[in-house]
Every structure is written in structure tokens, then in C-alpha cells.
């Protein structure tokens, strides 16, 4: 009896894997097509954009999954992240994020910022808060403060706000593939499914462009 149950479980697993690999996602049901595409930063490749917020608990949970998924991306595909800004109270967060981008320490500080907010209950409400935090990564407080209020960071924030408007974002985390296919957790059916839909749409864009999938 145990052998029969094990065999049935194996067969079910194989069918589930086959179904997942051949999954077809439907526009309007699992993702949306934006009426006006948003220009991507590298038209020669396939861009996958994520809109997130450091205060978002779902984004905190999604980040490790997204990072693991990013490591498996083919050379013709890349991930970009945009911090949402729903109101003026969020400006210190978005300004701190783009300060880390400008200082080229985002890869080092991104998850630690999430951890500081959600596990250590730390607040980032001023330039001083960010300066103290980035000092742990070898950045002088003077450098952080001057970058935080710089024209370059302000420009990045304005561009991020424009992208989020173009993406028609209603919550976080959300994703956009090739500047035109919008994925939300609600439509996809969860965070894991968001990444599966993203994979499907990346393959769809390759087909639209007449490109071959890169060999592993």
C-alpha cells in the first residue's frame, strides 16, 4: 500500500512539473498589458522592473525570492528596482534608496535596510539616519549628506515617480516586463506565481522579438 501511495505521489509530482513548465498565462487574467509602454533603460535586452517600498512587509518577504530569481536570469535579461513614493512622508526612504544607488553601495545595503526596518524596528526619517547607517559600509557622513540632497539623487527620484505612474502601480511589490506587461500579486496569485508569470513573459518577449532563448 505504501509503495502504491508513493508511486501515485511521484506520478502526480511529474504531472505538476509538466503542467508548470508548460503553463500558459492569460492577459487580463494573470497579467495586464499597459496601454502606453514605458521606455526601458536598455532596449537591446529584456528588462524586468520591480516596484517596491522599504516599509512594505510583502516586499521584505519577496526580496530574497526575487534576489534568488535574479541570479538565474539569462544574459539577455536584467532586473531593475524602483522605490515607490505614495506620499511626501516616504521621501526619506526613496531618497535614502537612491543615495545608496548613487554611492554604488546598493547591493551591500539593500537587504540590511529591509532587516533594519522590519526586524530591528529602525526608522529612516532623515538624512542623518541614512548617514549613520551608511557609515557602517565605509561611507563618510559628509559624503552621504551631500549625495542625499544632490541634484543627481533628486533626478533619480523624479524618474522613479514617472516610471511608477507609467507602470500604473497600485501596490507593492509589482513587476513590469519589457515596459509593457504588468504583474501584480493579486492577478498572478501570489509572490511565487509573480516570478513564474515573469518567466513566461520574458519568453513571450523573446518570441515577439524573434530571439532564441540563450543556452544555459
C-alpha positions as CSV (number, residue, x, y, z in Angstrom):
1,X,0.0,0.0,0.0
2,X,2.8,2.4,0.9
3,X,4.5,1.6,-2.4
4,X,1.3,2.4,-4.3
5,X,0.9,5.7,-2.5
6,X,4.5,6.6,-3.2
7,X,4.1,5.8,-6.9
8,X,0.9,7.9,-7.1
9,X,2.6,10.8,-5.4
10,X,5.5,10.5,-7.9
11,X,3.1,10.5,-10.9
12,X,1.2,13.5,-9.5
13,X,4.5,15.3,-9.0
14,X,5.6,14.7,-12.6
15,X,2.3,15.9,-13.9
16,X,2.5,19.0,-11.7
17,X,6.0,19.8,-13.0
18,X,5.0,19.2,-16.6
19,X,2.0,21.5,-16.1
20,X,4.1,24.2,-14.5
21,X,6.7,24.1,-17.3
22,X,4.1,24.4,-20.0
23,X,1.9,26.9,-18.1
24,X,0.1,29.4,-20.2
25,X,-0.7,32.7,-18.5
26,X,-3.5,34.8,-19.9
27,X,-3.5,38.6,-20.5
28,X,-6.2,40.2,-18.3
29,X,-6.3,37.2,-16.0
30,X,-2.7,36.7,-14.8
31,X,-1.1,40.0,-16.0
32,X,-2.1,43.2,-17.7
33,X,-0.9,44.9,-20.9
34,X,-0.1,48.6,-20.3
35,X,-1.9,50.8,-22.9
36,X,1.2,53.0,-23.1
37,X,4.6,51.2,-22.8
38,X,7.3,52.7,-20.5
39,X,10.7,53.1,-22.1
40,X,13.3,50.7,-20.7
41,X,16.8,51.6,-19.8
42,X,18.4,49.1,-22.3
43,X,16.2,48.3,-25.3
44,X,18.7,45.8,-26.5
45,X,17.8,43.5,-23.6
46,X,14.7,42.4,-21.8
47,X,14.0,44.5,-18.7
48,X,12.1,43.2,-15.7
49,X,11.3,46.0,-13.3
50,X,10.1,45.7,-9.7
51,X,8.4,48.4,-7.8
52,X,8.9,48.1,-4.0
53,X,8.9,50.0,-0.8
54,X,11.2,49.5,2.2
55,X,8.2,49.9,4.5
56,X,6.3,47.1,2.7
57,X,6.2,43.9,4.6
58,X,5.3,41.9,1.5
59,X,8.4,43.4,-0.3
60,X,10.5,42.4,2.7
61,X,9.3,38.8,2.2
62,X,9.6,38.9,-1.6
63,X,13.1,40.3,-1.7
64,X,15.1,37.1,-1.0
65,X,12.9,35.3,-3.6
66,X,13.5,38.0,-6.1
67,X,17.2,38.0,-5.5
68,X,17.5,34.2,-6.0
69,X,15.4,34.5,-9.2
70,X,17.6,37.3,-10.5
71,X,20.7,35.1,-10.2
72,X,19.2,32.7,-12.7
73,X,18.4,35.3,-15.3
74,X,19.8,34.8,-18.8
75,X,22.4,37.3,-20.1
76,X,19.7,38.9,-22.3
77,X,17.5,39.8,-19.3
78,X,18.1,42.2,-16.4
79,X,16.3,43.4,-13.3
80,X,15.8,47.0,-12.2
81,X,14.2,48.1,-9.0
82,X,12.2,51.3,-8.4
83,X,11.2,52.6,-4.9
84,X,7.5,53.6,-4.7
85,X,6.6,57.0,-3.3
86,X,2.9,57.2,-2.3
87,X,3.2,60.4,-0.3
88,X,5.6,63.0,1.0
89,X,6.3,61.1,4.2
90,X,8.0,58.5,2.1
91,X,10.6,60.9,0.7
92,X,13.4,59.9,3.2
93,X,13.0,56.3,2.2
94,X,13.1,56.8,-1.5
95,X,15.9,59.4,-1.1
96,X,17.9,57.0,1.0
97,X,17.5,54.3,-1.5
98,X,18.7,56.4,-4.5
99,X,21.5,57.7,-2.3
100,X,22.7,54.1,-2.0
101,X,22.4,53.7,-5.8
102,X,24.4,56.9,-6.4
103,X,27.1,55.8,-3.9
104,X,27.2,52.4,-5.6
105,X,26.6,50.5,-2.3
106,X,23.0,49.4,-3.0
107,X,24.0,45.7,-3.4
108,X,25.6,45.8,0.0
109,X,22.9,47.8,1.9
110,X,19.6,46.8,0.3
111,X,18.7,43.7,2.3
112,X,20.3,45.1,5.5
113,X,18.0,48.2,5.2
114,X,15.0,45.8,5.0
115,X,16.2,43.9,8.0
116,X,16.8,47.1,10.0
117,X,13.3,48.3,9.4
118,X,11.4,45.1,9.7
119,X,13.5,43.1,12.3
120,X,15.2,45.9,14.3
121,X,12.3,48.4,14.0
122,X,14.7,51.1,12.9
123,X,13.3,54.3,11.4
124,X,14.9,56.2,8.5
125,X,13.3,59.6,8.7
126,X,16.2,61.9,7.9
127,X,19.5,62.3,6.1
128,X,21.2,61.8,9.4
129,X,19.6,58.4,9.9
130,X,21.0,57.3,6.5
131,X,24.4,58.8,7.1
132,X,24.7,56.9,10.4
133,X,23.6,53.7,8.7
134,X,25.9,54.0,5.6
135,X,28.9,54.8,7.8
136,X,28.8,51.0,8.6
137,X,29.7,50.5,4.9
138,X,32.7,52.8,4.8
139,X,30.8,55.9,3.6
140,X,31.6,59.2,5.4
141,X,28.7,61.0,6.8
142,X,29.6,64.1,4.8
143,X,29.5,62.1,1.6
144,X,26.1,60.6,2.4
145,X,24.6,64.0,3.4
146,X,25.9,65.7,0.2
147,X,24.7,62.9,-2.0
148,X,21.3,62.6,-0.3
149,X,20.5,66.2,-1.2
150,X,22.2,66.2,-4.6
151,X,20.7,67.1,-8.0
152,X,21.6,63.6,-9.2
153,X,19.5,61.8,-6.5
154,X,16.6,64.3,-7.0
155,X,16.7,63.5,-10.7
156,X,16.6,59.7,-10.0
157,X,13.6,60.2,-7.7
158,X,11.7,62.2,-10.4
159,X,12.4,59.5,-12.9
160,X,11.3,56.8,-10.5
161,X,8.0,58.6,-9.8
162,X,7.4,58.9,-13.6
163,X,8.1,55.2,-14.1
164,X,5.7,54.2,-11.3
165,X,3.0,56.4,-12.9
166,X,3.6,54.8,-16.3
167,X,3.5,51.3,-14.8
168,X,0.1,52.1,-13.2
169,X,1.3,50.7,-9.9
170,X,-1.4,50.3,-7.3
171,X,0.6,48.4,-4.6
172,X,3.9,46.8,-3.9
173,X,5.6,44.6,-4.8
174,X,4.6,44.7,-8.5
175,X,6.6,43.9,-11.6
176,X,6.7,45.1,-15.2
177,X,8.3,43.1,-18.1
178,X,9.7,44.9,-21.1
179,X,8.0,48.1,-20.0
180,X,4.5,46.9,-21.0
181,X,3.5,43.7,-19.2
182,X,2.3,44.5,-15.6
183,X,2.3,41.8,-12.9
184,X,0.7,42.0,-9.5
185,X,0.4,39.5,-6.7
186,X,-3.4,39.7,-6.9
187,X,-3.6,38.7,-10.6
188,X,-0.7,36.3,-10.6
189,X,-1.9,34.5,-7.5
190,X,0.9,35.2,-5.1
191,X,4.6,36.1,-4.9
192,X,5.9,32.8,-6.2
193,X,3.5,33.0,-9.1
194,X,4.6,36.5,-9.9
195,X,8.0,35.2,-10.8
196,X,6.6,32.4,-12.8
197,X,4.5,34.9,-14.8
198,X,7.6,37.0,-15.2
199,X,9.5,34.0,-16.7
200,X,6.6,33.4,-19.0
201,X,6.5,37.0,-20.2
202,X,10.3,37.1,-20.7
203,X,9.9,34.1,-23.0
204,X,7.0,35.8,-24.7
205,X,9.1,39.0,-25.4
206,X,11.9,36.8,-26.8
207,X,9.3,35.2,-29.2
208,X,7.9,38.7,-30.1
209,X,11.4,39.9,-31.0
210,X,12.3,36.7,-32.9
211,X,15.1,35.9,-30.4
212,X,16.4,32.5,-29.4
213,X,16.5,31.6,-25.7
214,X,20.1,31.7,-24.5
215,X,21.6,28.3,-23.9
216,X,22.4,27.5,-20.2
